Amino acid sequence: MFLTNSDMVELIELRHALHRAPELSGEERETAQAIVGFLSPSAPDRVVTGIGGHGVAAIYEGSEPGPTVLVRAELDALPIEDLSGVAHASQVPGKGHLCGHDGHMTILAALSRGLGRQRPQRGRAILMFQPAEETGAGAAAVIADPKFEEIAPDFSFSLHNKPGMPLGAIRLSEGAANCASRGLKIVLSGRTSHAATPEHAISPMKALARLLPELTALGPGGALDANYRLVTVTHASMGEQAFGITPGRAEIWATLRTLNDSLMGALCSEAEALAREAAEAGGLSVTMDYFDVFHHCENHPEAVAHLRRALDDEGIAHGETPPQRGSEDFGLFGRSSKSAMFLLGSGEDTPPLHNPDYDFPDALIAPGARVFMRTIRNLLG
């Protein structure tokens, strides 16, 4: 193990400090500064800041030509109150690291200790701390940033902690890893009237009532096979909070989910057609916009092979995993590099991700770092 007892004490302190001070997507300024400060003693050959927003990339150069290996973690937290009750609970009302990104960052910070003491023999190792994963905007912003051109990884790796799996268990498979998803916001607009004369209004009530079941019927879920589609209505509202007004406006928010990007276009078109038909039938106007766009993640066979070799070298048991319903913007790194993500079990009785009482287990820092470090050493020496 390349981490000392002193390293582990400092890494756990870092994780707890990050957990106390969560920042939302696009707001991760102080989180990025804390990461840069922690990396400083390892003397990276270069630290690129402000990439894709508040992103940070620490570069460790080898002395010989070779591939560039990127390991990625996320900087952002969630707009959810932290109700964990732990001593290091969030001190920011309404915000919490309830997806484990504080732990993911700490695992990469652990890698800085090993890379600082022993540079790669060849190529480059890059620790990428990415902003805005929770909104799906961060990876796209990082990759679109001109600064990313000088990074240009050949391989990209990441992990995600997974409640419901035994603590420290690892699951990894080739092919589809995370679903594509996007949020669809439908706004139906008509005309209000006095509640005593609803006949003078153009109410969206019937269109709203019609669309809720019709949208969900487009994506019933089921088996995660090539035809998987799921539509989840996450929010619906109509009119004012008043008894004297017949409503003239309604909103529906729905998350559209497919196994891969190729299926998403058809699902979007069908949802849009339903909204237009319901609006036309009710004499309403309709607007539609998309938010939180996530492309699907695909684990490249060669990248998976490198992770499996590292796991075997470290004597860490591992198994297969089906694709995950949840979305991850890490998939975009796979468009320009060979990429793979593995799942790291955070306990069978651990609260689910995004729950207000979730807290990343400190016991995962060392095994997560071991897998990545062995992968880097195998590829770069």
C-alpha atoms as one frame of an Amber mdcrd trajectory, in Angstrom:
protein
   0.000   0.000   0.000   1.482   3.346  -1.046  -0.369   5.379   1.615   1.074
   5.810   5.096  -0.926   6.028   8.316  -0.207   9.756   8.346  -1.554  10.036
   4.796  -4.781   8.323   5.830  -5.295  10.663   8.772  -4.864  13.692   6.510
  -7.052  12.240   3.764  -9.903  11.551   6.171  -9.553  15.077   7.524  -9.782
  16.373   3.939 -12.882  14.304   3.228 -14.605  15.578   6.349 -13.664  19.182
   5.545 -15.099  18.825   2.033 -18.257  17.281   3.477 -18.742  20.247   5.834
 -18.512  22.812   3.030 -20.494  21.544   0.028 -20.893  23.693  -3.080 -23.432
  23.174  -5.853 -22.758  22.636  -9.542 -20.990  25.631 -11.045 -20.265  27.147
  -7.627 -17.306  24.967  -6.594 -14.738  27.774  -6.225 -13.695  27.102  -2.621
 -13.802  23.332  -3.105 -11.376  23.684  -6.028  -9.113  25.912  -3.936  -9.091
  23.350  -1.135  -8.100  20.627  -3.599  -5.290  22.723  -5.075  -3.999  23.399
  -1.584  -4.012  19.712  -0.660  -2.216  18.744  -3.900   0.517  21.331  -3.440
   2.904  19.205  -1.311   2.985  16.560  -4.066   4.429  19.197  -6.431   2.530
  18.379  -9.641   4.457  19.330 -12.765   1.501  21.496 -13.687  -1.877  22.413
 -12.216  -4.520  23.644 -14.657  -7.286  25.574 -12.895 -10.552  27.073 -14.097
 -11.089  24.338 -16.673 -14.744  24.038 -17.678 -15.649  26.355 -14.798 -13.932
  25.554 -11.505 -12.280  22.348 -12.721  -8.751  21.415 -11.647  -6.311  19.139
 -13.482  -3.047  18.132 -11.781  -0.453  16.759 -14.212   2.390  14.415 -13.231
   4.908  13.928 -16.053   6.985  10.859 -16.815  10.525  11.119 -18.177   9.780
   9.017 -21.273   7.106   9.219 -23.996   3.940   7.294 -23.284   0.162   7.478
 -23.001  -1.787  10.021 -20.978  -3.923   8.474 -18.239  -6.673  10.586 -16.666
  -8.517   9.744 -13.456 -11.604  11.824 -12.781 -13.612  12.850  -9.705 -16.429
  15.349  -9.219 -16.365  18.616  -7.246 -20.062  19.352  -6.768 -22.631  18.621
  -4.075 -26.437  18.499  -4.059 -29.200  20.963  -3.082 -30.398  18.621  -0.315
 -30.309  19.206   3.440 -27.720  17.016   5.204 -29.525  15.104   7.960 -26.785
  12.532   8.582 -26.081  13.696  12.116 -22.354  12.922  11.759 -19.803  15.209
  13.407 -18.640  16.443   9.989 -22.160  17.088   8.642 -22.687  19.934   6.180
 -22.532  23.391   7.697 -24.289  24.909   4.674 -28.092  24.893   4.994 -29.858
  23.093   2.154 -26.669  21.653   0.629 -24.880  18.356   1.155 -22.345  15.917
  -0.274 -24.975  13.208  -0.462 -23.664  11.465  -3.575 -20.173  10.786  -2.264
 -18.271  13.227  -4.436 -16.316  14.294  -1.350 -15.043  10.713  -1.153 -14.266
  10.529  -4.856 -12.187  13.711  -4.601 -10.349  12.311  -1.605  -9.445   9.141
  -3.506  -7.825  11.267  -6.219  -6.112  13.343  -3.546  -4.671  10.068  -2.242
  -3.199   9.395  -5.683  -1.345  12.705  -5.487   0.660  11.336  -2.552   1.879
   8.335  -4.538   2.538  10.300  -7.733   4.363  13.003  -5.810   6.747  10.448
  -4.292   7.250   8.516  -7.510   6.551  10.088 -10.874   5.366   7.875 -13.750
   8.226   6.432 -15.765   6.571   7.411 -19.044   3.613   9.409 -20.331   1.471
  11.506 -17.998  -0.914  10.897 -15.125  -3.673  13.481 -14.743  -5.938  13.940
 -11.739  -9.081  15.627 -13.071 -11.429  17.267 -10.559 -14.493  18.037 -12.662
 -17.210  20.587 -11.867 -20.973  20.316 -12.341 -21.490  16.581 -12.709 -24.905
  16.664 -11.047 -26.374  18.856 -13.798 -24.695  16.994 -16.652 -22.953  20.190
 -17.764 -19.500  19.679 -16.272 -17.836  17.091 -18.504 -19.046  18.872 -21.636
 -17.681  22.190 -20.354 -14.321  20.626 -19.464 -13.945  18.943 -22.843 -15.017
  22.097 -24.728 -12.476  24.222 -22.825  -9.361  24.934 -24.968  -7.269  23.985
 -21.924  -8.444  20.402 -22.339  -6.619  20.132 -25.660  -3.279  20.056 -23.828
  -4.543  17.191 -21.623  -6.037  14.947 -24.344  -6.062  11.608 -22.454  -5.600
   8.255 -24.113  -7.337   6.520 -21.196  -9.905   7.909 -18.742 -10.968   6.157
 -15.541 -13.421   6.890 -12.747 -15.439   5.187 -10.041 -18.716   5.684  -8.246
 -19.595   4.475  -4.795 -22.646   2.232  -4.709 -24.915   1.720  -1.686 -26.552
  -1.699  -1.592 -23.296  -3.458  -2.477 -21.047  -4.940   0.238 -18.523  -2.464
   1.612 -15.457  -2.414  -0.648 -16.923  -4.801  -3.250 -16.080  -3.893  -6.843
 -18.214  -4.440  -9.921 -17.099  -3.750 -13.487 -18.360  -4.718 -16.955 -17.706
  -3.879 -20.580 -20.305  -2.004 -22.621 -23.190   0.128 -21.411 -22.541   1.400
 -17.891 -24.978   4.287 -17.291 -28.167   5.356 -19.021 -28.639   8.495 -21.063
 -31.131  10.939 -19.586 -32.447  14.470 -19.876 -35.047  16.649 -18.233 -37.982
  17.862 -20.344 -39.863  20.957 -19.146 -43.276  21.448 -20.755 -45.103  24.751
 -20.251 -48.796  24.935 -21.230 -50.191  28.459 -21.522 -53.820  29.529 -21.852
 -55.808  32.332 -20.170 -56.970  32.902 -16.601 -60.401  34.018 -15.462 -62.313
  34.523 -12.254 -63.037  31.201 -10.604 -66.740  32.067 -10.758 -66.588  32.207
 -14.564 -64.290  29.363 -15.650 -65.904  29.395 -19.085 -63.983  32.603 -19.801
 -60.635  30.884 -19.189 -58.498  28.631 -21.317 -57.442  26.205 -18.625 -54.597
  23.682 -18.963 -56.275  21.311 -16.491 -57.416  18.696 -19.031 -54.121  18.806
 -20.927 -52.172  18.372 -17.700 -54.346  15.464 -16.583 -53.992  13.840 -19.999
 -50.218  14.230 -20.255 -49.236  12.792 -16.876 -50.209   9.194 -17.711 -49.416
   9.527 -21.421 -45.834  10.611 -20.775 -45.139   7.873 -18.264 -46.614   5.291
 -20.649 -43.920   6.214 -23.182 -41.265   4.834 -20.846 -42.559   2.041 -18.617
 -39.076   0.920 -17.573 -38.625  -2.822 -17.174 -35.543  -4.812 -18.083 -32.366
  -2.846 -18.832 -32.078  -4.203 -22.351 -31.462  -2.507 -25.689 -35.035  -1.136
 -25.757 -35.073   0.263 -22.214 -37.036   3.522 -21.829 -38.205   5.205 -18.649
 -40.148   8.446 -18.224 -40.509   9.792 -14.689 -42.678  12.838 -14.004 -40.746
  14.713 -11.340 -42.853  17.869 -10.996 -46.235  19.226 -12.065 -47.955  22.497
 -11.200 -50.964  24.469 -12.378 -52.319  27.942 -11.727 -51.903  30.202  -8.741
 -52.276  29.285  -5.099 -55.598  31.071  -4.916 -59.269  30.036  -4.807 -60.478
  32.907  -6.947 -58.547  32.252 -10.177 -59.190  29.691 -12.886 -55.714  28.525
 -13.974 -54.158  29.660 -17.228 -50.735  28.024 -17.022 -49.263  24.629 -16.124
 -45.841  23.023 -16.039 -44.732  19.413 -16.264 -41.170  18.306 -15.604 -40.253
  14.813 -16.735 -36.987  12.893 -16.862 -36.518  10.836 -20.013 -34.141   7.881
 -19.724 -32.825   5.357 -22.274 -30.083   2.742 -22.254 -28.066   4.649 -24.836
 -27.998   7.883 -26.808 -29.341   6.306 -29.999 -32.731   5.673 -28.363 -33.121
   9.128 -26.860 -34.051  11.001 -30.055 -37.151   8.923 -30.683 -38.299   9.187
 -27.068 -37.924  12.976 -27.136 -39.860  13.225 -30.393 -42.719  11.121 -29.033
 -42.921  13.135 -25.806 -42.916  16.412 -27.733 -45.679  15.133 -30.033 -47.881
  14.246 -27.045 -47.390  17.712 -25.577 -48.290  19.428 -28.837 -51.392  17.262
 -29.310 -52.625  17.935 -25.769 -52.010  21.664 -26.154 -53.800  21.836 -29.475
 -56.791  19.945 -28.127 -57.076  22.411 -25.255 -56.497  25.577 -27.282 -53.215
  26.164 -25.457 -49.773  27.248 -26.527 -46.854  25.063 -25.520 -43.105  25.478
 -25.084 -40.591  22.729 -24.398 -37.004  22.936 -23.169 -34.381  20.391 -22.130
 -32.153  20.491 -19.056 -29.593  18.236 -17.324 -28.632  16.410 -20.503 -26.568
  13.276 -19.807 -25.145  11.059 -22.540 -24.844   7.352 -21.823 -21.604   5.849
 -20.477 -19.904   3.037 -22.378 -17.027   1.089 -20.815 -14.345   0.428 -23.429
 -13.066  -3.191 -23.439  -9.392  -2.178 -23.312  -9.950   0.250 -20.435 -11.913
  -2.420 -18.560  -9.075  -4.885 -19.148  -6.591  -2.492 -17.533  -8.816  -2.068
 -14.474  -9.298  -5.827 -14.170  -5.570  -6.402 -14.369  -5.045  -3.844 -11.604
  -7.675  -5.507  -9.435  -6.069  -8.902  -9.950  -2.606  -7.507  -9.230  -3.902
  -6.002  -5.978  -5.691  -9.211  -5.040  -9.078  -7.468  -4.979 -12.055  -9.639
  -5.879 -14.420  -8.196  -8.456 -17.560  -9.124 -10.361 -19.789  -8.035 -13.211
 -22.487  -5.396 -13.047 -25.515  -4.613 -15.218 -25.935  -1.076 -16.592 -27.033
   1.495 -14.034 -30.305   3.396 -14.403 -28.684   6.525 -13.041 -26.845   8.868
 -15.389 -23.244  10.057 -15.346 -21.616  12.679 -17.534 -18.307  10.772 -17.425
 -19.452   9.079 -20.640 -18.349  12.108 -22.647 -14.696  11.378 -21.838 -15.181
   8.125 -23.702 -15.735   9.968 -26.966 -12.082  10.993 -27.178 -10.378   8.341
 -25.029 -10.769   4.738 -23.939 -12.750   5.064 -20.733 -14.215   2.913 -17.985
 -15.938   3.389 -14.638 -16.211   0.815 -11.862 -18.583   0.611  -8.908 -17.247
   0.523  -5.345 -19.649  -0.857  -2.753 -20.436   1.489   0.136 -22.377  -0.999
   2.226 -25.490  -3.120   1.919 -27.330  -1.207   4.655 -26.033   2.247   3.694
 -28.676   4.879   2.818 -29.126   5.339  -0.948 -27.361   8.089  -2.856 -29.063
  11.495  -2.732 -30.701  10.582   0.584 -30.376  13.281   3.267 -28.574  10.883
   5.623 -25.961   9.542   3.188 -22.271   9.819   4.158 -19.385   8.374   2.121
 -17.528   5.670   4.082 -13.926   6.623   4.854 -13.033   2.934   4.561 -13.346
   3.234   0.757 -10.552   5.798   0.341  -7.678   3.300   0.445  -9.101   0.551
  -1.816 -10.319   3.060  -4.399  -6.879   4.673  -4.504  -5.139   1.280  -4.750
  -7.069   0.335  -7.885  -6.315   3.588  -9.652  -2.664   3.686  -8.602  -2.042
   0.135  -9.790  -3.745   0.990 -13.103  -1.503   4.023 -13.525   1.657   2.049
 -12.656   0.746  -0.759 -15.052   0.211   1.682 -17.913   2.946   4.206 -17.159
   5.475   2.401 -14.975
